[in-house]
Amino acid sequence: MQVDLFDFHLPQELIADRPVAPRHAARLLEVAEDGRRFDHLVWDLPSVLRPGDVLVVNDTRVIPARLYGHRNEVMVEIMLHRQEGPNQWRAFARPAHKLLVGQQIHFNSSDYINFNPSDVSSEVLSAVVTGRPTGGEVLLQFNCGENELLPTLARYGHIPLPPYIRRSSDVLDSSDYQTPFAQVDGAVAAPTAGLHFTPALLAALEARGVKRVSITLHVGAGTFLPVKVADSRDHVMHAEAGRVTTTAAATINKRQGRVVAVGTTSLRLLESAATPDGIVQPFAADTALFITPGYRFRVVDLLMTNFHLPRSTLFMLTAAFAGLKRMRLTYAHAIAARYRFYSYGDACLLYRSQSSKT
């Protein structure tokens, strides 16, 4: 499909750079199967869902994946996005063209602006460039002992906020940019629909009879990449590692109600793990599933998600799920009603359209 079909104008002031407090005070726009729209708060979610529904959440945890370093006098910014081995990572680099295989990068905890390459007295973290894939990527082998990199990143790394947040991450972001379900280290971007949940909301959902199941999809930096092609068929998705346990699959398959995916990451993993007849299988592999209009959904009935960038793969997914015309009308309503957009913004609850069902 032509990517221009997924474009829209978004006023800059509607882009949220902080979450509301408490998180469940964010707004929630319910979009019914017949297209009717209802304005709620996230706190109202238990009254919208039904006993027996299964809420599927992503329990990945964001790591401090943005690193600042130098190769001799050249300052380098690294964005880890995919683990290839115990201390081997695929990363986006800036400037990538100045990094050659065999060269070493030294890191410290400074940010890109304040980085001082002469201050190497306390450095213990470095990496060797072992490969240069296409698209501004590098392969890095870090100097840590086996499985020691993630603890080291807590000292040297920074939480990688989305590029449309025009500030560096701070102490608050280390907690604000994690969902309450975060358990498994490995993501470089948060599954942001999960940011809206609080212990009080989860207790209310449990009292309502809504079950909760956790699955894991490690969100990669590719989620930030714009779609630069004119036709969606020419866009290449980055693969992300996912896992659905036997227990999680069995709980979903035995459900009495509907499957409610919290976030596009949960939806993509569920659809990757499902058979054509809608049975969720245990899954431990990569997925690069790219969902656009015309896709037939196998298992997910409702999708709770934030409001996404124009021309993005995420907006394309919502258009596939609920219908492009309906989503364009939904976003027009959201903009007119001053909903907050993107990672720290408000949410919508979408019902799967009849045309997208198997």
N, C-alpha and C positions, 0 to 999 in steps of 0.2 A: 504493500500500500504506500501511497505517497505520504511522506512524513509531514508535509504541509497540512494535512488533514488534522493533525494533532497539535496544531499551534493555537495559541490564544494569547491575549494581552493580559498581563498581570501587573497591577500597580505595585511598585517597589515597596510601598509602606505596608503591604499585607504580608511581607515575608517576615516571619517571626525569628528573632535571634535569642530568645529566652523562652523556656516553658512557663506556663501559668502555674500558680501554686494555690491549692494542691493540684496535682496532675489531673485528677479526675474532674476538675472544674473546667477543662477544655470543652469546647463545643463539639457536638456530634450531629452531623447531618445524615438522617436516615433517608435512603432512596429506595422506595418499595419497588416490587416487581412490575407494578403498573406505571411506574414513573413518578408517583406522588412523592413529595418531599416533606419531611417533618424535622423541625429544628429542636434538638435536645441538647443536654449536656452529656458528657461521657458517664457521669454519675447515674444517668437514667438507663444505662445499658441493661441492668437486670430486669427492668420492666419491659424492655424491648425483646429480649431473648426469652426462650421457653425452657421449662424443665425438660431435661433429657438432651438439650443441645450440648455439643462438645466444642469448647473453645480451644483452638490449637495455637500455641504460642511458640516463638523461637527463643531458645535459651542460650544462644550464642552471647559471648561477652566481648566487648570492644577492647582491644589491646592498644597501648600507646604506640601506634604504628608510624607516626611521622617523626623522622630523625633529621637532625641538622649536623653536617660534618664538613670535612674538607679533604681534598686531594691536593697536597702541596698548598698552593695559594688559592686554589679554586674552591669556592664555597659550594656545597652540594646539599640539596634537599631530597630526602628519600621518603617515599610513601610505600611501605610494605603492603602487599595486597594478596599474596598467596604463599602459603608455606609449602615448600617442596621437599623438605627433610628436616631433621632435628634442629639444625641451625642454618638451613638454607631457605632463602625466600626469594620470590619473584617480586620486583618492586618497580614503581615508576620513579624516575630520577629527573632532577632538574639541576643543571643542564645535562641531559643524557648523552649528547654528542661529544662531550669532553671526557667521558668515562670509557676506558678501553679494558679489554679482558686482561687480567693480571694486575691491574692497578688496585691500590689499597685506599680505602676511605676511613678516616678517623672521625669519631663522633664525640661530642660532649652534650651537655644538657641545655645549652643556650638555644635561643630561637634564631631564626634566619637573619633577622636584622641585627641582633646584638652578638652574633657569633664572632669569636676572635680566634683565627686559626693558629696564632702563636701561643695560645693557652692550652698546652698539651700535658701539663704536669699531672693532672688527675685522670687522664684518659685511660680507660681499660677496655673500651669497646671499639672494635674496628671490623672491617669486612673487606674481602677481596672480591672484585668483579670476576665472576666465572663464566658469564655469558651475556650476550646482548640480543635478545629477541627484538622483534619489530615493535613500533609504536611507543618509543620512549621508555621501554622497559629494560631492566638489567637483572641478572641473576647474581645474588650475593651469598657468600659463605662467611658467616660471622666467626669471630675468634673465640667464642665462649665454649665451655665444655658442653658435652652432650646434654641437651634439654635445659640449658641454663639461660637461654636467650630471653624467654618471656619474663623471668624475674629481673633481668638486667634492664629490660625496656622500661620497667617502672621508674628507673632512675634517669634514663637517657631519652626516653621517648615522650611524645606529646599526643594527647587525644586528637585524632584527625577529624576536626569539624568539617562539615561540608563547605565547599568553596564559596557559596553564596552568603555565609556568615562572615562578615567583614571584620573579624577580630581573631586574635589568637585564643586558643583554649586556655581556660584558667582552672583554678581549684574547683569551682562549682561544676564545671563541665565533666570533671572526673566522675561525678555522681549523676549529674543531670543527663548525661549522654549514655547512661546504662539503664536498661529496663529492669524491673524487679525480678524478672525471670533469668537474668544473666548468670550463667553457671560455667559455661565451657569457653575457655579462652580461644580466640582465633579470628574474630571479626575485625575489620578496619572501618566499619560503619555500623551504626546501630540499626536494628530493625525497629524503626521509629514508631510504628503503631503501638508497640508495647510500652512506649514511654508514658502512656496515659493512665496506666494502672497503678493502684495504691493498695495497701493491705485492706483498707476499709472496703474498697470496691470489690476486691477478690473475695472477701468474706460475704458480701452481699450476693455475689454471683453464686457462690457455693450454697448459700441459704436458699436461693432461687431454684436450685437443683441443676445448675449448669456445671458440667464436668470440665476439667482442664487437663490438657495433654501437652507435654513439651516435646518438641523436635528440635534439631540443630541444623541451621544453615549458616555457615560462616560468610557473612556479607563481605564482598570484596570491594576494592576501590573502583572497580568498573561501574559500580552503581552511580558514581559521580560523573561518568563520562557522557558527554552529549552525543546525540545521534547526529552524525555529520553527513550521512548519505541522504540522497533524495528519496530513495525507495527503501522501505523497512526490510525488504528481502536481502539487501546488501549489507545490513548491519550485523556485526559479529559480537555475540555476547561472550563475556569472560566467564570461564567455568568457576564454580564455587563448590566447596566441599560440604556435603550434607549427610545427615544420619537420622533415620527413623528406626527406633528400637522395635523389637518384637512386641513388647508390652504396649508401646504407643500405638502400633498398627492394630493390635487386637482390640484395644479400647475404642478406637475410631470405627472399626468394622462392626463392633457390637452395639453401636450407638442406638438410642431410641429416638433421637431428634436429629437436628441438622448439624452439619459441619460448618463451624464459623472460624475462618482463618484470620488470625490477627497479623496483618501485614502481608505484603506481596511476597516476602521471602517464605513465609509459611505456606502460602498458596502454591508457589512454584515448586517447593519441595514435595508437598503432598501430591501435586499433579505428576511430578517426576516419579514418585513411588507407586502410583496407582496403576492397576491394570486397566485395559479398555472398558471392562465392566464395572469399574469403580471400587475394586478391592485394593486397599492400601497394603503394600508389601513392606517387610523390613528392607531398609535401604542404607547402604554405606558406600557412597561413590560421589563423583562430581556430577553437577548438573549445569548445563548451559541453556536450559529451556527458555526460549524467547516466545512469549505469548502475545499474539496480535489478533485483531478481529478475524473471525473465521475459525478460531480454535474452539474445540468442543470440550468443555470441562467435565471431568470424570467424577470428582468427589466433593469439591467445595460448593456449599450452598450460599454462604454469605461471606463477605470480605469486609473487614474493618481496616481502613487504611487512611493515611494522611492525604493531604492535597499536594499534588506533584508538579514538577516542572513541565512547562510546555515542551512538546517534541521529545519527551523522554520515553524510555522503554516502560516506565512505571505507569505513565498515563495511557500508553497503548494497551497495557495489560488491563487496566480498569475499563477501557473502552471495549475490549474483548469480552470482559465479564458481564458488564451491564449494558453494553450497546454504546456506540460512538455518539449518536444523537443525544441519548439520555445523559451521557457524561458531559457533553458540551453544554447542555442546559443546566446540569448540576453545577458545573464550575461557574457558569454565568450567575446562577443564584448565589453561590458562595461568595463570589467577588462583590456582588451587589449588597449582600448581607454582612460584608466585612469579616468573613472568616479569615483565620490566620493560616498561612500556607507553609509547607515544607516541614523539615524535621522536627522543629519545636512548635509547630502549629496545631491546628485543630484536626478533627478526623471526620470521616464519613463511613457509613455502614451501608454497603451495597448488596442488593439481592441479585442473584444470577438471573440473567434474562433467559426467556424461553428459547431464544434462537441459539444460545451458546451451550445448551445442554446436549449431552450425547443421546 
